[in-house]
Amino acid sequence: MPKTPALVLALLEERDDPVDAVVHAFDSAARDLVASGDADVFAAWVEGAFLLARTTRDPEPMRSAGRTLAAQLAAAR
């Protein structure tokens, strides 16, 4: 599996719209968390959301962080 920078860029490039790209990237991280029990690829980005998701074994904090970042990006347009 690619490490953080390459994976992040690959996920962001899968969507044309930057807001959609951010939501997609965080949703992917949440799916990885559920599938593998780990989401190291985004630990540096959203350490708080990562730690909360990991300790509670609930992907929602990752999704919430992605939606929050997407909303901030949308507002900045």
C-alpha positions as CSV (number, residue, x, y, z in Angstrom):
1,M,0.0,0.0,0.0
2,P,1.4,3.5,-0.9
3,K,2.5,5.7,2.0
4,T,0.7,8.9,3.0
5,P,1.8,11.4,0.3
6,A,1.3,9.2,-2.7
7,L,-1.9,7.7,-1.4
8,V,-3.3,11.2,-0.5
9,L,-2.5,12.5,-4.0
10,A,-4.0,9.4,-5.7
11,L,-7.2,9.7,-3.7
12,L,-7.5,13.5,-4.3
13,E,-6.9,13.0,-8.0
14,E,-9.8,10.6,-8.3
15,R,-12.3,13.5,-8.2
16,D,-12.4,16.7,-10.2
17,D,-14.1,18.8,-7.5
18,P,-11.7,19.6,-4.6
19,V,-14.6,19.3,-2.0
20,D,-15.6,15.9,-3.4
21,A,-12.0,14.9,-3.4
22,V,-11.6,15.6,0.3
23,V,-14.7,13.8,1.2
24,H,-13.7,10.9,-0.9
25,A,-10.2,10.7,0.7
26,F,-11.6,10.7,4.2
27,D,-14.3,8.2,3.4
28,S,-11.6,6.0,1.9
29,A,-9.6,6.3,5.2
30,A,-12.7,5.4,7.2
31,R,-13.3,2.3,5.0
32,D,-9.6,1.3,5.5
33,L,-10.1,1.7,9.2
34,V,-13.0,-0.6,9.2
35,A,-11.4,-3.1,6.9
36,S,-8.0,-3.3,8.6
37,G,-8.5,-1.8,12.0
38,D,-5.9,0.8,11.2
39,A,-5.7,4.1,9.2
40,D,-2.1,5.1,9.5
41,V,-2.2,6.8,6.1
42,F,-4.1,9.8,7.5
43,A,-2.6,9.9,11.0
44,A,-0.5,12.9,10.3
45,W,-3.4,14.8,8.8
46,V,-6.1,14.2,11.4
47,E,-4.5,12.7,14.4
48,G,-7.4,13.6,16.7
49,A,-10.0,12.1,14.4
50,F,-7.8,9.1,13.8
51,L,-7.2,8.5,17.5
52,L,-10.8,8.8,18.4
53,A,-11.9,6.6,15.5
54,R,-9.3,4.0,16.4
55,T,-10.0,3.9,20.1
56,T,-13.7,3.7,19.7
57,R,-13.4,1.5,16.6
58,D,-15.9,3.8,14.9
59,P,-15.1,5.4,11.5
60,E,-17.5,8.3,12.0
61,P,-14.8,10.7,13.4
62,M,-12.8,10.3,10.2
63,R,-15.9,10.9,8.1
64,S,-16.8,13.9,10.3
65,A,-13.3,15.4,9.8
66,G,-13.6,15.0,6.1
67,R,-17.0,16.7,5.9
68,T,-15.7,19.5,8.1
69,L,-12.7,20.1,5.9
70,A,-14.9,19.8,2.8
71,A,-17.3,22.5,4.2
72,Q,-14.4,24.8,4.9
73,L,-13.0,24.3,1.4
74,A,-16.5,24.9,-0.1
75,A,-16.9,28.1,1.9
76,A,-13.5,29.3,0.7
77,R,-14.5,29.0,-3.0
